[in-house]
Amino acid sequence: MATNPRRANGHRRDRLRRRVLAAYDACAICGHPVDKTLPPNDPGAPEVDEIIPVSLGGNPLDWTNVQLAHRRCNQRKGNRLQLPSEPSASEPAQPTTSRDW
């Protein structure tokens, strides 16, 4: 059985989690504030989300691969790179016009 890379270096993961909680106040997925006092199983509880999921090769201990998220937002995102409703940074936004040309 493979070792969970998030817990293989538990002390490093705990230190990274504390750093993420100290650095950010808003969910990187929905943009709303995160209440850091909520218990772990609460849907609004703070979680560390991997931008590139571990299952897709992301490093769970890399500062540039983690962000703060609500538990519900992180669970909804799952092991995808982004939620389907989120525009990709590489895709330009569709311009809006007042009429069709």
MDAnalysis code that builds the backbone (N, CA, C; Angstrom):
import MDAnalysis as mda
import numpy as np

u = mda.Universe.empty(303, n_residues=101, atom_resindex=np.repeat(np.arange(101), 3), trajectory=True)
u.add_TopologyAttr("name", ["N", "CA", "C"] * 101)
u.add_TopologyAttr("resid", np.arange(1, 102))
u.add_TopologyAttr("resname", ["MET", "ALA", "THR", "ASN", "PRO", "ARG", "ARG", "ALA", "ASN", "GLY", "HIS", "ARG", "ARG", "ASP", "ARG", "LEU", "ARG", "ARG", "ARG", "VAL", "LEU", "ALA", "ALA", "TYR", "ASP", "ALA", "CYS", "ALA", "ILE", "CYS", "GLY", "HIS", "PRO", "VAL", "ASP", "LYS", "THR", "LEU", "PRO", "PRO", "ASN", "ASP", "PRO", "GLY", "ALA", "PRO", "GLU", "VAL", "ASP", "GLU", "ILE", "ILE", "PRO", "VAL", "SER", "LEU", "GLY", "GLY", "ASN", "PRO", "LEU", "ASP", "TRP", "THR", "ASN", "VAL", "GLN", "LEU", "ALA", "HIS", "ARG", "ARG", "CYS", "ASN", "GLN", "ARG", "LYS", "GLY", "ASN", "ARG", "LEU", "GLN", "LEU", "PRO", "SER", "GLU", "PRO", "SER", "ALA", "SER", "GLU", "PRO", "ALA", "GLN", "PRO", "THR", "THR", "SER", "ARG", "ASP", "TRP"])
u.atoms.positions = np.array([
    [0.848, -1.188, 0.000],
    [0.000, 0.000, 0.000],
    [0.886, 1.241, 0.000],
    [0.546, 2.198, -0.839],
    [1.341, 3.419, -0.960],
    [1.089, 4.340, 0.239],
    [2.103, 5.078, 0.610],
    [2.001, 6.024, 1.704],
    [1.363, 7.315, 1.205],
    [0.488, 7.880, 2.010],
    [-0.144, 9.145, 1.669],
    [0.926, 10.235, 1.721],
    [1.236, 10.901, 0.585],
    [2.295, 11.911, 0.580],
    [1.984, 13.117, 1.469],
    [0.707, 13.340, 1.780],
    [0.353, 14.451, 2.666],
    [0.790, 14.164, 4.103],
    [0.798, 12.889, 4.489],
    [1.129, 12.545, 5.873],
    [2.505, 11.907, 6.016],
    [3.175, 11.610, 4.928],
    [4.502, 11.010, 5.007],
    [5.459, 11.938, 5.746],
    [5.283, 13.233, 5.576],
    [6.068, 14.245, 6.278],
    [5.112, 15.112, 7.081],
    [4.468, 14.487, 8.060],
    [3.418, 15.156, 8.823],
    [3.834, 16.481, 9.430],
    [5.033, 16.550, 9.977],
    [5.470, 17.807, 10.587],
    [5.622, 18.907, 9.538],
    [6.099, 18.561, 8.338],
    [6.223, 19.556, 7.258],
    [4.845, 19.996, 6.782],
    [3.902, 19.053, 6.696],
    [2.545, 19.383, 6.263],
    [1.869, 20.280, 7.302],
    [2.059, 19.970, 8.586],
    [1.471, 20.797, 9.642],
    [2.046, 22.211, 9.615],
    [3.333, 22.334, 9.385],
    [3.983, 23.643, 9.305],
    [3.451, 24.425, 8.093],
    [3.294, 23.745, 6.963],
    [2.760, 24.383, 5.759],
    [1.323, 24.836, 5.996],
    [0.526, 24.009, 6.663],
    [-0.869, 24.360, 6.961],
    [-0.925, 25.622, 7.822],
    [-0.096, 25.691, 8.850],
    [-0.054, 26.887, 9.699],
    [0.337, 28.120, 8.884],
    [1.271, 27.953, 7.968],
    [1.725, 29.059, 7.120],
    [0.600, 29.540, 6.192],
    [-0.141, 28.607, 5.603],
    [-1.256, 28.961, 4.721],
    [-2.345, 29.676, 5.521],
    [-2.664, 29.163, 6.707],
    [-3.691, 29.794, 7.540],
    [-3.287, 31.208, 7.956],
    [-2.008, 31.426, 8.194],
    [-1.532, 32.749, 8.593],
    [-1.488, 33.720, 7.411],
    [-1.226, 33.214, 6.221],
    [-1.013, 34.077, 5.060],
    [-2.299, 34.515, 4.364],
    [-3.340, 33.709, 4.418],
    [-4.550, 33.984, 3.636],
    [-5.786, 34.064, 4.513],
    [-6.754, 34.861, 4.087],
    [-8.019, 34.998, 4.810],
    [-9.228, 34.615, 3.970],
    [-9.046, 34.523, 2.659],
    [-10.167, 34.233, 1.761],
    [-9.934, 32.913, 1.029],
    [-11.030, 32.252, 0.715],
    [-10.980, 31.001, -0.041],
    [-10.495, 31.294, -1.459],
    [-9.495, 30.565, -1.905],
    [-8.953, 30.764, -3.248],
    [-9.911, 30.263, -4.330],
    [-10.891, 29.471, -3.956],
    [-11.819, 28.911, -4.942],
    [-13.052, 29.811, -5.127],
    [-13.675, 30.235, -4.008],
    [-14.896, 31.047, -4.123],
    [-14.663, 32.523, -3.815],
    [-13.565, 32.848, -3.141],
    [-13.244, 34.234, -2.836],
    [-13.844, 34.779, -1.553],
    [-14.683, 34.006, -0.870],
    [-15.301, 34.460, 0.372],
    [-14.359, 34.247, 1.561],
    [-14.552, 35.028, 2.634],
    [-13.706, 34.868, 3.827],
    [-13.841, 33.466, 4.426],
    [-12.758, 33.002, 5.044],
    [-12.743, 31.692, 5.685],
    [-12.667, 31.907, 7.192],
    [-13.604, 31.302, 7.937],
    [-13.587, 31.368, 9.399],
    [-12.636, 30.288, 9.906],
    [-11.482, 30.702, 10.378],
    [-10.436, 29.767, 10.789],
    [-10.695, 29.142, 12.152],
    [-11.788, 29.543, 12.821],
    [-12.110, 28.982, 14.130],
    [-13.067, 27.797, 14.049],
    [-13.586, 27.489, 12.862],
    [-14.543, 26.395, 12.712],
    [-13.859, 25.038, 12.891],
    [-14.593, 24.052, 13.425],
    [-14.017, 22.713, 13.587],
    [-13.786, 22.048, 12.228],
    [-12.857, 21.094, 12.157],
    [-12.446, 20.486, 10.878],
    [-13.559, 19.903, 10.014],
    [-14.625, 19.376, 10.593],
    [-15.672, 18.747, 9.781],
    [-16.758, 19.713, 9.326],
    [-16.678, 20.966, 9.718],
    [-17.656, 21.976, 9.308],
    [-17.447, 22.298, 7.824],
    [-18.520, 22.466, 7.052],
    [-18.364, 22.771, 5.618],
    [-17.577, 24.051, 5.337],
    [-17.608, 25.006, 6.252],
    [-16.891, 26.258, 6.056],
    [-15.496, 26.273, 6.658],
    [-15.062, 25.133, 7.201],
    [-13.754, 25.055, 7.856],
    [-12.616, 25.286, 6.866],
    [-11.501, 25.814, 7.351],
    [-10.357, 26.039, 6.467],
    [-9.639, 24.740, 6.122],
    [-9.253, 24.619, 4.870],
    [-8.460, 23.474, 4.412],
    [-7.368, 23.966, 3.483],
    [-6.321, 23.189, 3.387],
    [-5.255, 23.473, 2.436],
    [-5.567, 22.685, 1.171],
    [-5.757, 23.409, 0.082],
    [-6.068, 22.802, -1.213],
    [-4.815, 22.784, -2.071],
    [-4.568, 21.654, -2.727],
    [-3.468, 21.594, -3.690],
    [-3.984, 22.094, -5.039],
    [-3.323, 23.074, -5.605],
    [-3.716, 23.628, -6.896],
    [-3.625, 22.537, -7.961],
    [-2.493, 21.849, -8.002],
    [-2.370, 20.647, -8.827],
    [-2.513, 19.478, -7.861],
    [-3.616, 18.731, -7.935],
    [-3.869, 17.656, -6.983],
    [-2.735, 16.629, -6.933],
    [-2.558, 16.039, -5.759],
    [-1.538, 15.013, -5.563],
    [-1.758, 13.865, -6.542],
    [-3.023, 13.525, -6.796],
    [-3.333, 12.424, -7.711],
    [-2.914, 12.719, -9.147],
    [-2.686, 14.006, -9.452],
    [-2.254, 14.390, -10.800],
    [-0.782, 14.798, -10.820],
    [-0.065, 14.470, -9.751],
    [1.373, 14.731, -9.712],
    [1.790, 15.963, -8.941],
    [0.851, 16.658, -8.309],
    [1.187, 17.853, -7.536],
    [1.912, 17.517, -6.247],
    [2.738, 18.424, -5.805],
    [3.495, 18.243, -4.570],
    [2.711, 18.859, -3.412],
    [2.282, 18.050, -2.430],
    [1.490, 18.587, -1.325],
    [2.302, 19.422, -0.345],
    [3.610, 19.445, -0.490],
    [4.465, 20.188, 0.436],
    [5.093, 21.417, -0.201],
    [4.709, 21.740, -1.433],
    [5.267, 22.879, -2.149],
    [4.395, 24.111, -1.920],
    [4.971, 25.168, -1.378],
    [4.239, 26.403, -1.069],
    [3.519, 26.959, -2.294],
    [4.106, 26.819, -3.471],
    [3.487, 27.363, -4.682],
    [2.333, 26.494, -5.195],
    [2.104, 25.340, -4.569],
    [1.037, 24.446, -5.008],
    [-0.115, 24.376, -4.005],
    [-0.124, 25.244, -3.010],
    [-1.186, 25.181, -2.003],
    [-1.892, 26.520, -1.886],
    [-3.142, 26.442, -1.454],
    [-3.955, 27.639, -1.255],
    [-4.998, 27.352, -0.187],
    [-5.539, 28.390, 0.411],
    [-6.577, 28.254, 1.422],
    [-7.928, 28.060, 0.740],
    [-8.733, 27.164, 1.283],
    [-10.065, 26.923, 0.731],
    [-11.019, 26.502, 1.840],
    [-12.302, 26.743, 1.618],
    [-13.323, 26.178, 2.506],
    [-13.354, 24.665, 2.280],
    [-13.736, 23.933, 3.278],
    [-13.858, 22.478, 3.139],
    [-14.831, 22.126, 2.007],
    [-15.991, 22.802, 1.960],
    [-16.998, 22.489, 0.924],
    [-16.466, 22.809, -0.475],
    [-15.738, 23.915, -0.610],
    [-15.192, 24.289, -1.922],
    [-14.127, 23.288, -2.358],
    [-13.285, 22.887, -1.420],
    [-12.224, 21.929, -1.716],
    [-12.809, 20.574, -2.102],
    [-13.852, 20.144, -1.402],
    [-14.488, 18.864, -1.729],
    [-15.186, 18.942, -3.082],
    [-15.795, 20.080, -3.392],
    [-16.465, 20.247, -4.679],
    [-15.452, 20.223, -5.824],
    [-14.298, 20.820, -5.588],
    [-13.240, 20.837, -6.602],
    [-12.700, 19.432, -6.835],
    [-12.583, 18.659, -5.765],
    [-12.089, 17.286, -5.891],
    [-10.670, 17.240, -6.418],
    [-10.395, 16.314, -7.325],
    [-9.037, 16.174, -7.851],
    [-8.896, 16.814, -9.234],
    [-9.688, 17.852, -9.491],
    [-9.571, 18.592, -10.754],
    [-8.610, 19.762, -10.572],
    [-8.121, 20.275, -11.681],
    [-7.240, 21.436, -11.624],
    [-8.016, 22.696, -11.276],
    [-9.274, 22.755, -11.682],
    [-10.147, 23.874, -11.352],
    [-11.585, 23.414, -11.508],
    [-12.497, 24.175, -10.946],
    [-13.909, 23.847, -11.092],
    [-14.368, 24.183, -12.504],
    [-15.322, 23.441, -13.047],
    [-15.787, 23.701, -14.411],
    [-16.289, 25.123, -14.627],
    [-16.838, 25.776, -13.609],
    [-17.369, 27.121, -13.764],
    [-16.288, 28.195, -13.732],
    [-15.069, 27.832, -13.353],
    [-13.990, 28.797, -13.278],
    [-13.345, 28.978, -14.651],
    [-13.147, 30.214, -15.080],
    [-12.451, 30.412, -16.349],
    [-10.979, 30.076, -16.190],
    [-10.403, 29.503, -17.208],
    [-8.986, 29.189, -17.185],
    [-8.193, 30.472, -17.365],
    [-7.064, 30.570, -16.684],
    [-6.218, 31.760, -16.793],
    [-5.687, 31.913, -18.210],
    [-5.587, 30.807, -18.949],
    [-5.048, 30.875, -20.303],
    [-6.118, 31.218, -21.340],
    [-7.390, 31.133, -20.951],
    [-8.468, 31.441, -21.882],
    [-8.903, 32.894, -21.708],
    [-8.921, 33.673, -22.778],
    [-9.374, 35.056, -22.644],
    [-10.867, 35.099, -22.341],
    [-11.275, 36.085, -21.578],
    [-12.694, 36.233, -21.262],
    [-13.447, 36.645, -22.524],
    [-14.684, 36.181, -22.650],
    [-15.502, 36.550, -23.800],
    [-15.912, 38.013, -23.664],
    [-15.690, 38.812, -24.693],
    [-16.100, 40.210, -24.605],
    [-17.619, 40.323, -24.625],
    [-18.126, 41.312, -23.925],
    [-19.569, 41.543, -23.945],
    [-19.835, 42.773, -24.795],
    [-20.837, 42.684, -25.627],
    [-21.213, 43.820, -26.477],
    [-22.689, 44.087, -26.296],
    [-23.086, 45.285, -26.662],
    [-24.489, 45.659, -26.498],
    [-25.369, 45.087, -27.595],
    [-24.787, 44.685, -28.710],
    [-25.584, 44.106, -29.777],
    [-24.723, 43.153, -30.611],
    [-25.366, 42.294, -31.345],
    [-24.658, 41.369, -32.217],
    [-24.295, 42.063, -33.518],
    [-23.122, 41.848, -34.021],
    [-22.665, 42.464, -35.262],
    [-22.741, 41.498, -36.384],
])
